[in-house]
Amino acid sequence: MTSEIDAAVTALRSGNVKDAFARLKAADEAAPLSDQGLLALAHAARSLERYEDCIGAIDRFQKNNPASPDAALIKADAFKGLGETRNAAAFYRSFLQLTQRIQPFPAHLQPEIARAQKEIEGATAAYEEYLREKISGAGFDAGAGTSRLGQAIDIMFGRKSVYPQSPSKFYFPELPQIQFYDMRKFEWAPAVLDQVGQIRDELLELISSDESFDPYVQHSVNAPKISEMGQQLLGRHDWSAYHLHQDGAPQPKHITRCPKTLEILEAAPIPKIRSISPSILFSRLAAGAHIPPHSGVCNARLICHLPLLVPRGCWLRVGNQIREWTEGEMLIFDDTIEHEAKNPTSETRVVLLFDVWRPELSGEERAFVETLFDAVESFSAEPA
């Protein structure tokens, strides 16, 4: 029997695929083939486009050799030949995963890797087109990647990642993972937007009088640790701020310069969380500046950006979505989801940054957060 299999393998290597297939089938009917014989039979069946025979042989081979990349590739090709695109893509992916474990790496598999990657890309594109046609035919519009439906499709196909909330100080559980909120759903927003001109006037007055903007990230004697993002921006004016309220502490001198801005913000539900909120400031991003990815401190609030001076092309990424600042609109987002910003232009970008309560929190929950942080801050002040 071994000589028959050897003869079949020799015939297969010499290109006489039909003879090899016939010999191996006959040998298998006489007695079950060895693993070597099954792999050879699968190779021959694939070449002859006898895909059912190919899968039958490779299934038996894989029982003893589940980590064989050759077997995964043969099976992927067989499923492709049968028109089973989804199964084919799954085994092409398996082939790529299995090849990563091989040391030293067989040279004959190198071109097959590129082929498998191309097959996966084609299968993925066909699968997505099919799904989108079905979804569209059912009356759903999932074309826009910023919509929840669009995001679901993009995440499903790996074009976007899932970014969870990761606050550095305080996590309030069971709040929705929303990156950018719809400005139109906040009843107070129009009252602020309608008066943006007065806020801009106060900003321009500050700029014309050379009022100092401080680096957003500064050294604190009470903070022994500083984040990687903080280390990159520590003491730099690339990202600078003019604080009216800083981490819950009012800045009296600055407040007197911007009374109208604070009066207008009385329409917004601004939290009063000790050491955290209110945070109200003019945030300036210099030409060419980049704020690296980072996350905020507390997910009980949201951050609002009111554009004041915004050259075209400046952008903010929150999680897997990117938005540009546009005058007449407001960006409201969860800053405990990883975010970053960039001003790739030759001009300065300035927004009014302030925080508001998350709308999902009840009055009792908001009072709880305030009370909790009052207790946190008062703990160090209590005598031992």
C-alpha positions as CSV (number, residue, x, y, z in Angstrom):
1,M,0.0,0.0,0.0
2,T,2.9,2.3,0.9
3,S,4.3,1.8,-2.6
4,E,1.0,2.7,-4.2
5,I,0.8,6.0,-2.2
6,D,4.4,6.8,-3.1
7,A,3.7,6.2,-6.7
8,A,0.6,8.5,-6.4
9,V,2.6,11.2,-4.7
10,T,5.3,10.9,-7.4
11,A,2.6,11.3,-10.1
12,L,1.2,14.3,-8.3
13,R,4.6,16.0,-8.1
14,S,5.2,15.4,-11.8
15,G,1.9,17.0,-12.8
16,N,0.0,13.8,-13.6
17,V,-2.9,14.8,-11.3
18,K,-5.6,12.5,-12.7
19,D,-3.4,9.4,-12.3
20,A,-2.5,10.5,-8.7
21,F,-6.1,11.0,-7.8
22,A,-7.2,7.7,-9.3
23,R,-4.4,5.8,-7.5
24,L,-5.2,7.5,-4.2
25,K,-9.0,6.9,-4.4
26,A,-8.4,3.3,-5.2
27,A,-6.0,2.9,-2.3
28,D,-8.4,4.6,0.1
29,E,-11.2,2.3,-0.9
30,A,-9.0,-0.7,-0.3
31,A,-7.8,0.6,3.1
32,P,-8.0,3.9,4.9
33,L,-5.2,6.2,3.7
34,S,-2.5,7.5,6.0
35,D,-2.2,11.2,6.8
36,Q,0.3,11.6,4.1
37,G,-2.0,9.9,1.6
38,L,-5.0,12.0,2.7
39,L,-3.1,15.2,2.2
40,A,-2.0,14.1,-1.2
41,L,-5.6,13.1,-2.1
42,A,-6.8,16.5,-1.1
43,H,-4.1,18.2,-3.2
44,A,-5.1,16.1,-6.2
45,A,-8.8,16.6,-5.7
46,R,-8.3,20.4,-5.4
47,S,-6.4,20.5,-8.7
48,L,-9.1,18.6,-10.4
49,E,-11.8,20.9,-8.9
50,R,-13.4,17.9,-7.2
51,Y,-14.0,20.0,-4.1
52,E,-16.3,17.6,-2.2
53,D,-13.7,14.9,-2.4
54,C,-11.1,17.5,-1.4
55,I,-13.0,18.5,1.8
56,G,-13.7,14.9,2.7
57,A,-10.0,14.0,2.5
58,I,-8.8,17.1,4.4
59,D,-11.4,16.7,7.1
60,R,-10.0,13.3,7.9
61,F,-6.4,14.6,7.7
62,Q,-7.2,17.4,10.2
63,K,-8.4,15.1,12.9
64,N,-4.8,14.2,13.5
65,N,-3.3,17.5,12.2
66,P,-5.5,20.4,13.4
67,A,-2.7,22.9,13.3
68,S,-1.6,22.2,9.7
69,P,-1.6,25.4,7.6
70,D,-1.5,23.4,4.4
71,A,-4.8,21.7,5.3
72,A,-6.4,25.0,6.2
73,L,-5.4,26.5,2.9
74,I,-6.6,23.5,0.9
75,K,-9.9,23.6,2.7
76,A,-10.3,27.3,2.1
77,D,-9.7,26.8,-1.7
78,A,-12.2,24.0,-1.8
79,F,-14.9,26.1,-0.1
80,K,-14.1,28.9,-2.5
81,G,-14.5,26.4,-5.4
82,L,-17.9,25.4,-4.0
83,G,-19.0,29.0,-3.9
84,E,-19.1,29.0,-0.1
85,T,-17.4,32.4,0.3
86,R,-18.0,32.8,4.0
87,N,-16.5,29.4,4.9
88,A,-13.6,30.0,2.5
89,A,-12.7,33.3,4.2
90,A,-12.8,31.6,7.7
91,F,-10.3,29.0,6.6
92,Y,-8.1,31.6,4.8
93,R,-7.9,33.4,8.1
94,S,-7.2,30.2,9.9
95,F,-4.3,29.6,7.5
96,L,-2.8,33.0,8.2
97,Q,-3.1,32.4,11.9
98,L,-1.5,29.0,11.7
99,T,1.5,30.2,9.6
100,Q,2.4,32.7,12.4
101,R,3.3,29.8,14.7
102,I,5.7,28.1,12.3
103,Q,9.5,28.4,13.0
104,P,11.4,28.2,10.8
105,F,8.9,29.5,8.2
106,P,8.5,27.3,5.0
107,A,9.4,29.3,2.0
108,H,6.7,27.6,-0.1
109,L,4.0,29.2,2.0
110,Q,5.2,32.8,1.5
111,P,3.3,33.5,-1.8
112,E,0.3,31.7,-0.4
113,I,0.1,34.2,2.4
114,A,-0.3,37.1,0.0
115,R,-2.9,35.1,-1.9
116,A,-4.9,34.3,1.2
117,Q,-4.9,37.9,2.3
118,K,-6.2,38.9,-1.1
119,E,-8.9,36.2,-1.0
120,I,-10.0,37.5,2.5
121,E,-10.3,41.0,1.2
122,G,-12.3,40.0,-1.8
123,A,-14.6,37.8,0.4
124,T,-15.1,40.5,2.9
125,A,-16.0,43.0,0.2
126,A,-18.5,40.6,-1.3
127,Y,-20.0,39.8,2.1
128,E,-20.3,43.4,3.0
129,E,-21.9,44.3,-0.3
130,Y,-24.4,41.5,0.1
131,L,-25.3,42.6,3.7
132,R,-25.7,46.2,2.7
133,E,-28.0,45.3,-0.2
134,K,-30.2,43.2,2.2
135,I,-30.2,46.0,4.8
136,S,-31.0,48.6,2.2
137,G,-33.7,46.4,0.7
138,A,-35.3,46.2,4.1
139,G,-35.5,50.0,4.3
140,F,-32.5,50.7,6.6
141,D,-29.9,53.4,5.8
142,A,-26.5,52.3,7.1
143,G,-24.4,54.2,4.7
144,A,-23.2,56.9,7.1
145,G,-20.4,55.7,9.4
146,T,-21.4,58.3,12.0
147,S,-24.8,56.8,12.5
148,R,-25.3,54.0,15.0
149,L,-26.3,51.7,12.1
150,G,-23.3,52.7,10.1
151,Q,-21.0,52.3,13.1
152,A,-22.3,48.8,13.6
153,I,-21.4,47.8,10.1
154,D,-18.0,49.4,10.3
155,I,-17.2,47.6,13.6
156,M,-18.5,44.3,12.2
157,F,-16.0,44.5,9.3
158,G,-13.1,45.7,11.4
159,R,-12.8,49.2,10.0
160,K,-13.5,50.7,13.4
161,S,-12.6,49.6,16.9
162,V,-14.7,49.7,20.0
163,Y,-13.5,52.3,22.5
164,P,-14.9,51.8,26.1
165,Q,-15.1,54.5,28.7
166,S,-11.9,54.6,30.8
167,P,-12.1,57.5,33.3
168,S,-9.0,57.9,35.4
169,K,-10.7,59.1,38.6
170,F,-14.3,58.0,38.7
171,Y,-16.5,55.6,36.8
172,F,-20.3,55.7,37.1
173,P,-21.7,52.3,35.9
174,E,-24.2,51.5,33.3
175,L,-24.0,54.7,31.3
176,P,-24.2,54.3,27.5
177,Q,-21.1,54.3,25.4
178,I,-21.8,57.3,23.2
179,Q,-18.8,59.0,21.6
180,F,-20.4,62.2,20.1
181,Y,-23.9,63.2,21.3
182,D,-26.5,64.8,19.0
183,M,-26.4,68.5,19.8
184,R,-30.1,68.8,18.9
185,K,-31.1,66.7,21.8
186,F,-30.0,69.2,24.4
187,E,-32.7,71.8,25.1
188,W,-30.2,74.3,26.5
189,A,-27.9,74.2,23.4
190,P,-29.8,76.7,21.2
191,A,-29.7,79.4,23.9
192,V,-25.9,79.1,24.0
193,L,-25.4,79.0,20.3
194,D,-27.7,82.0,19.7
195,Q,-25.3,84.1,21.7
196,V,-22.0,82.7,20.5
197,G,-21.1,86.2,19.0
198,Q,-21.0,87.7,22.4
199,I,-18.7,84.9,23.7
200,R,-16.4,85.4,20.7
201,D,-16.3,89.2,21.3
202,E,-15.0,88.5,24.8
203,L,-12.4,86.1,23.5
204,L,-11.2,88.6,20.9
205,E,-10.9,91.3,23.6
206,L,-8.7,88.9,25.5
207,I,-6.5,88.3,22.5
208,S,-6.2,91.9,21.6
209,S,-5.2,92.9,25.1
210,D,-2.5,90.2,25.1
211,E,-4.1,88.4,28.0
212,S,-2.0,85.4,28.9
213,F,-3.1,81.8,28.0
214,D,-1.3,79.2,30.2
215,P,-0.2,75.8,29.1
216,Y,-3.1,73.4,29.5
217,V,-0.8,70.8,31.1
218,Q,1.1,72.1,34.0
219,H,3.2,70.6,36.8
220,S,1.3,70.1,40.1
221,V,3.1,69.5,43.4
222,N,0.1,67.5,44.6
223,A,0.2,65.1,41.6
224,P,3.2,62.7,41.8
225,K,2.3,61.0,38.6
226,I,1.7,62.4,35.2
227,S,0.2,60.6,32.1
228,E,2.2,60.0,29.0
229,M,0.1,62.6,27.2
230,G,0.8,65.0,30.0
231,Q,4.6,64.4,29.7
232,Q,4.5,65.3,26.0
233,L,2.6,68.5,26.6
234,L,3.9,69.6,30.0
235,G,4.5,73.3,30.1
236,R,4.1,73.7,26.3
237,H,1.9,76.4,24.7
238,D,0.9,74.2,21.8
239,W,-2.3,73.6,23.8
240,S,-3.0,76.5,26.1
241,A,-6.0,77.7,28.1
242,Y,-7.6,80.7,29.6
243,H,-9.6,79.2,32.6
244,L,-12.7,80.8,34.0
245,H,-13.2,77.7,36.2
246,Q,-10.4,75.2,36.5
247,D,-11.2,71.7,37.9
248,G,-14.0,73.2,40.0
249,A,-12.1,76.2,41.2
250,P,-13.2,79.7,40.0
251,Q,-10.5,82.0,38.6
252,P,-11.7,85.4,39.8
253,K,-9.4,87.6,37.7
254,H,-10.4,85.8,34.5
255,I,-14.1,85.7,35.4
256,T,-14.2,89.5,35.6
257,R,-12.9,89.7,32.0
258,C,-15.6,87.4,30.7
259,P,-18.9,88.1,32.5
260,K,-21.1,87.6,29.5
261,T,-19.7,84.1,28.7
262,L,-20.5,82.9,32.2
263,E,-24.0,84.5,32.1
264,I,-24.7,82.7,28.8
265,L,-23.6,79.3,30.2
266,E,-26.1,79.6,33.0
267,A,-28.5,77.9,30.5
268,A,-26.4,74.8,30.6
269,P,-26.5,72.1,33.4
270,I,-23.0,72.6,34.5
271,P,-21.9,70.2,37.4
272,K,-20.3,71.3,40.6
273,I,-18.0,68.3,41.4
274,R,-15.2,69.2,43.7
275,S,-11.7,69.0,42.1
276,I,-13.4,68.2,38.7
277,S,-16.1,70.6,37.7
278,P,-17.0,73.3,36.6
279,S,-14.3,73.3,33.9
280,I,-14.9,76.3,31.7
281,L,-12.1,77.7,29.5
282,F,-11.0,79.0,26.2
283,S,-9.0,76.2,24.7
284,R,-6.4,77.3,22.2
285,L,-4.6,74.9,19.8
286,A,-1.7,76.4,18.0
287,A,-1.0,76.0,14.3
288,G,0.3,72.5,13.7
289,A,-0.4,71.3,17.3
290,H,-1.5,67.8,18.1
291,I,-3.1,66.6,21.3
292,P,-2.1,62.9,21.7
293,P,-4.8,60.3,22.5
294,H,-5.9,60.4,26.1
295,S,-9.0,60.0,28.3
296,G,-10.8,62.2,30.9
297,V,-11.3,61.8,34.6
298,C,-15.0,61.3,35.2
299,N,-17.8,59.8,33.1
300,A,-20.6,61.5,35.0
301,R,-20.2,64.5,32.8
302,L,-19.8,65.4,29.1
303,I,-17.5,67.9,27.4
304,C,-18.8,70.6,25.1
305,H,-16.7,72.4,22.5
306,L,-18.2,75.7,21.2
307,P,-16.2,76.7,18.1
308,L,-15.1,80.4,18.1
309,L,-12.0,80.5,15.9
310,V,-11.8,77.4,13.8
311,P,-9.8,77.3,10.5
312,R,-11.0,74.5,8.2
313,G,-9.3,71.2,8.6
314,C,-9.0,71.1,12.4
315,W,-10.4,67.8,13.8
316,L,-11.3,66.0,16.9
317,R,-11.3,62.2,17.2
318,V,-13.4,60.6,19.9
319,G,-13.2,56.8,19.8
320,N,-13.7,55.7,16.2
321,Q,-15.3,58.9,14.9
322,I,-13.6,62.1,13.6
323,R,-15.4,65.4,13.5
324,E,-14.3,68.9,12.4
325,W,-15.2,72.0,14.4
326,T,-17.7,74.1,12.5
327,E,-18.9,77.5,13.5
328,G,-22.6,77.5,14.4
329,E,-22.4,74.0,15.8
330,M,-21.3,72.4,19.0
331,L,-19.4,69.2,19.7
332,I,-20.7,67.3,22.8
333,F,-18.7,64.2,23.6
334,D,-17.7,61.7,26.3
335,D,-14.1,62.6,27.1
336,T,-13.6,59.4,29.1
337,I,-13.5,57.6,25.7
338,E,-10.0,57.9,24.1
339,H,-9.8,61.1,22.1
340,E,-7.3,63.3,20.4
341,A,-7.2,66.6,18.4
342,K,-5.1,68.2,15.7
343,N,-4.8,71.6,14.1
344,P,-3.0,70.9,10.8
345,T,-3.5,74.5,9.6
346,S,-1.3,77.6,9.8
347,E,-3.8,79.4,12.0
348,T,-4.9,79.2,15.6
349,R,-8.0,77.2,16.7
350,V,-9.9,78.4,19.8
351,V,-13.1,76.8,21.3
352,L,-15.0,77.4,24.5
353,L,-14.7,74.2,26.5
354,F,-17.1,73.5,29.3
355,D,-18.6,70.4,30.9
356,V,-22.3,69.5,31.6
357,W,-24.0,66.7,33.4
358,R,-24.7,63.6,31.4
359,P,-28.4,63.6,30.6
360,E,-28.8,60.0,31.7
361,L,-28.1,60.8,35.3
362,S,-31.1,61.4,37.6
363,G,-31.2,64.3,40.0
364,E,-30.5,61.9,42.9
365,E,-27.5,60.4,41.1
366,R,-26.1,63.9,40.4
367,A,-26.4,64.8,44.1
368,F,-24.7,61.5,45.0
369,V,-21.7,62.3,42.8
370,E,-21.4,65.8,44.2
371,T,-21.6,64.4,47.8
372,L,-19.1,61.7,47.1
373,F,-16.5,64.1,45.8
374,D,-17.1,66.5,48.7
375,A,-16.3,63.6,51.0
376,V,-13.2,62.6,48.9
377,E,-11.8,66.1,49.0
378,S,-12.6,66.7,52.6
379,F,-10.9,63.4,53.7
380,S,-7.3,64.8,53.5
381,A,-8.4,67.9,55.4
382,E,-9.7,65.9,58.4
383,P,-7.2,65.6,61.3
384,A,-5.8,62.1,61.8
